[in-house]
Amino acid sequence: MLNKLTNVNVWVHDQDEALAFYTEKLGMEVRADVTLPELGGFRWLTVGLPGQDDVALALMTVPGPPVFDDETRAALETIVAKGAAGGLFFSVDDCHAAYEELRKRGVEFSQEPTQQPYGVDAGWLLTGEYSPATHRTDEELEQPAKARVGRVLDELRSPDSFA
């Protein structure tokens, strides 16, 4: 049976540019960087958050045959360039502070920290040196509303809540 999630695939146009963005701007660490000549130069490149050793992002270029035919590869590359290939959500203790720090590092946000029913979040698109023409994805910071969630759970547990 399945034990745990270990890697999440993130399609990228250029692995070196992606590596620089995720390590230099977001502060992630390299977990693996191995090129396999016997597999046509396939590069297994993973990064992860320091202190969260059990999950890594696999920064992978869209492969051609035999994995995907040329038409599928081209379609996926178009989707990646448009930022429609999925997203990542990062939890932070202070969304406003993380937003300011990442802006100083050159991350361009599409949304300033905003209060939502589930907490505070801020979204960014990968832009700037790591341009949308080469790779774009929607990613967010999220500061969970722990106190509010706890209060709601306490209210649901209350015998009066169902009266």
C-alpha positions in Angstrom: 0.0 0.0 0.0 1.1 3.6 -0.4 3.2 5.0 2.4 3.7 8.7 1.7 4.1 11.3 -1.1 7.8 11.9 -1.8 8.1 13.9 -5.0 5.8 16.3 -6.9 6.5 16.9 -10.6 6.8 20.5 -11.8 7.1 20.9 -15.5 9.7 23.5 -16.5 11.1 24.8 -19.8 14.7 25.1 -18.6 16.0 23.2 -15.6 18.9 25.5 -14.9 16.6 28.6 -14.8 14.1 26.7 -12.6 16.9 25.6 -10.2 18.1 29.2 -9.8 14.6 30.4 -9.1 13.7 27.8 -6.6 17.0 27.9 -4.7 18.1 31.5 -5.0 14.7 33.3 -4.8 12.6 30.8 -2.8 15.4 29.5 -0.6 15.0 25.8 -1.4 17.8 23.3 -1.3 19.0 20.8 -4.0 18.0 17.3 -3.1 19.2 15.5 -6.3 20.9 16.6 -9.5 21.8 13.5 -11.6 22.2 13.3 -15.4 21.8 9.8 -16.9 23.6 9.5 -20.2 22.3 6.0 -20.7 18.8 7.5 -20.7 19.6 10.1 -23.4 20.8 12.7 -21.0 17.7 12.6 -18.7 18.3 14.9 -15.7 16.6 14.0 -12.4 16.6 17.4 -10.5 14.8 17.8 -7.2 14.6 20.6 -4.7 12.9 21.0 -1.4 12.3 23.2 1.6 14.9 23.0 4.3 13.6 21.0 7.2 11.0 19.2 5.1 13.1 16.3 4.0 10.3 13.9 3.0 8.9 15.9 0.1 10.7 17.3 -3.0 9.8 19.0 -6.2 11.0 17.3 -9.3 11.8 20.0 -11.8 11.4 18.2 -15.1 11.4 19.3 -18.7 8.5 17.8 -20.8 9.9 14.6 -22.3 9.3 13.5 -25.9 9.1 9.9 -27.1 8.8 7.3 -25.7 7.1 9.1 -22.8 5.0 11.6 -24.9 4.6 11.7 -28.6 5.7 15.0 -30.3 2.2 16.4 -30.4 1.5 15.8 -26.7 4.9 17.2 -25.8 4.2 20.4 -27.8 0.8 20.7 -26.2 2.2 20.4 -22.7 5.0 22.9 -23.4 2.3 25.4 -24.5 0.3 24.8 -21.3 3.4 25.2 -19.2 4.2 28.5 -20.9 0.6 29.8 -20.2 0.9 28.9 -16.5 -1.9 26.4 -16.7 0.1 23.3 -15.6 -0.9 23.4 -11.9 0.3 25.2 -8.9 2.0 24.9 -5.6 0.9 26.2 -2.2 3.4 27.0 0.5 2.5 27.5 4.2 4.1 30.4 6.1 3.9 31.7 9.6 3.6 35.4 8.5 2.3 35.9 5.0 3.0 39.7 5.0 6.7 39.2 6.1 7.2 36.3 3.6 5.7 38.5 0.8 8.1 41.3 1.5 11.2 39.0 1.8 10.3 37.3 -1.5 9.7 40.6 -3.3 13.2 41.7 -2.2 14.5 38.6 -3.8 12.8 39.4 -7.1 9.6 37.4 -6.9 6.9 39.3 -8.7 3.5 38.8 -7.1 0.1 38.8 -8.9 -1.7 39.3 -5.6 -0.7 41.1 -2.4 -1.4 39.4 0.9 -5.2 39.2 1.2 -7.4 38.1 4.0 -9.5 35.1 3.0 -11.9 33.0 5.1 -9.2 30.3 5.4 -6.4 32.7 6.3 -4.1 35.2 4.5 -2.7 34.4 1.1 -0.6 36.0 -1.7 -0.1 34.6 -5.2 2.7 35.0 -7.7 3.5 34.0 -11.2 7.0 33.0 -12.1 8.2 36.1 -13.9 11.2 38.3 -14.3 14.5 36.4 -15.1 12.5 33.2 -14.9 10.0 34.5 -17.5 6.5 33.3 -18.3 7.7 32.6 -21.8 9.9 29.8 -20.5 7.8 28.6 -17.5 4.9 30.0 -15.6 2.9 28.5 -12.8 0.5 29.9 -10.2 2.0 29.6 -6.7 0.8 30.9 -3.4 1.8 31.6 0.1 -0.8 30.8 2.7 -0.9 31.8 6.4 -3.6 29.5 7.8 -6.2 31.0 10.1 -5.4 28.6 12.9 -7.2 30.5 15.6 -10.3 31.0 13.5 -10.4 27.3 12.5 -9.9 26.3 16.2 -12.8 28.6 17.2 -15.1 27.0 14.6 -14.2 23.5 15.7 -14.9 24.5 19.4 -18.3 25.9 18.3 -19.1 22.7 16.4 -18.2 20.6 19.5 -20.5 22.7 21.7 -23.7 21.0 22.6 -25.6 24.2 21.9 -24.4 24.3 18.3 -27.0 21.8 17.2 -29.9 23.1 19.4 
